[in-house]
């Protein structure tokens, strides 16, 4: 099993001047926390797709892929930048999330073709694709403006894959997209910019 962390975007709603994956939570960047947690549950083959200020994102424990078109593309295109990693079961994670390790363990153990983590507000930025689905994803056209959620819908409708919606407790996964999201997480965790 592999993991691919999508960290190419700018985060324009947050506008912090550096990649969101470098926000500090309990003394670690969001990226470093995800990498450590993934390694703790036995996933050592980890890749990160970078873009905006990619030279600031450094982690010796991961492979890096560059989305040179980060400013005009979406998550699915970033995933395809790491296309050569799509040869096994893969957990895809957005880099701007704080997620409890027990949720990652749960995701790892799901045996569906596609499993999407959701809370009361919707998609949590974590999806697992089986090796079979990964092989089909590699065959899809590089659509620069297709988001990951729409791509999952396409895989379900056009290719017949069943998508398992996995409900998780909203206190176990937090997306940091806006300043109010950041404040919410700050009140729960020790967050430093």
N, C-alpha and C positions, 0 to 999 in steps of 0.2 A: 504494500500500500504506500501511496505517495501523498504529499500535500503540495498544493500550489496556493501561494498567498498573492493576492492581487493588490499591488501598492503603487500603481502608475499615476493615479490621478492627483489633481491639485487640491481638491477640497475647497472649492470656491465659497461654499456657504460658511465655512469656518474661518477661512482667510487668516491663517496663522503665520504664513511666510516660510513654511517648511513642510515636508511631507507629513500627513497625519499619522502615519505609522510610527513616527518618532516621538509622539506625545508620550510622556512618562507616566506610568502607573506603578505605584509602589516601588519606585526606584529602577524600573525597567521600561524600555520603550514598548509600545503596543506590539511591534514586530518581534522584539526579543522575547516578550512574554509568550506570544503565540508559538514561536520556535521552541522555547523551553518546554511548554506544555505539550506540544506535539511529540517532542523527543521523549518526554516522561511517559507517554502512552504507547511508545514503541514505534513511532513514525520518524525515521531518521532521514528519509529521502524527501527533502523539502526544497522547493524552488520558490523564488519571489520574482514577480514581474514588476519592474520598476519603470519610472518615466520621469515625472517632475522631480527635479533636483536629485536625480539618481545617484550622483556622486556622494551625497550625504548618507545614503543608506548602505551601511556596512554590517555584514554579519558573516563570519567565516564558516558558519555551519550550514549555509544554504547556497544553492546555485542561483545565479541571477540571470534574468532575461530582460532585455530592454524593449519597451514599447516606445519607439522613436516618435510615434504619432499620438502620444498620450493626450495632447490637448484637443484632439479632434476625434478621438475614438472612445469606445465604452468598454465595459468589463469583458464582454465576450471576445472582442478583438485582443485584449490583453491576455486572456486565457490562451488564445491561439498563438501568441508570441512564445508560449512554452509548449507548443504542440508536441515536441519530441518527448515530453514527459508523460503524454497521454497514452501510456502502454501498460497500465495497471489500474486497479481501483484507485481513485483519486478523490481526496477531500479538497474542495476549493473554498478558500476563506477570503473575505474582504479584510484588508489590513487595519481597518478603523473600528474594530470591535474589541470589546472586553468580554471574554467568555470563560466560564468556569471549566476547568479541566474535565470534570465529570461529564459534561455535555460532549466534549470532544471524544471521550472514551465511548460514549453512547453512539455517536455518529460513526465511529470506526467500526462498531459491531453490527451495524445495520446491513442487511443483505438484500436490498432492493436495487434495481437498476439505477434509479434516481431517488435520492432522499433529500428533502428540503427542510431545513430547520426553520420553524416559525414560532412566534409568540403571539400575544393578543394583537399586536400591531402589524403582523405580517412577516415577511421574509427577514431573517436575522443575519444574512451575510455568510451562511455556511451551507454548502450543498455537497453531497457525495455522489459521484458517478461511478458505475461499475466499469470494469475494463471493456466490456462490450460497448457500452455507451461512449466511452472515450475513443474507441476505434471509429465510431460513427461521427463523433465531433470532429476528428481530424479530417474527415472527408468534406465537411461543410465549408462553404465559401467564406473567405475572410470578409465579414461584413463589419465595416468600421463603426457603424452606428447602432449595432444591435446590443441591447443590454442582456445581461445574463438571465434575468427573469423571463424575458421574451424568448430567449433561446431555449430555455427549459420547456416553455409552452410549445415551441416548435417541435422539439424532440418528442414530446408527448403526443401532440396531435398528428404530425406528419409521419413520424417514424414509429408510432405505436407504443412507445415506452410508457409504463405506468409510473407516475410520480407519487411517491409516498410523502405526505405532509407529516412531519414529525413535530408535534407540539412540545414546546419547552417552556419552562417557567420563565416569565419575563424578568425575574430577578437573577437569572443565570447568564444572560447575554445582553450586552448593550452596544448599540451602534452609536458612533460619535460622528454625526453629520453636521450638527449645528452648534452654536454657542450654548443653547439651552440643553442639548444633549450632553455637552461637555460639563456644564454645571451640575446636571443630574449625576453624572458619573463621579464628579469631584466630591459630591456629598456622600457618596458610598465608598469610594476608594481614595487613596492619597494620589491625586493627579497633579503633575507638575508640567508646565509648558516650558 
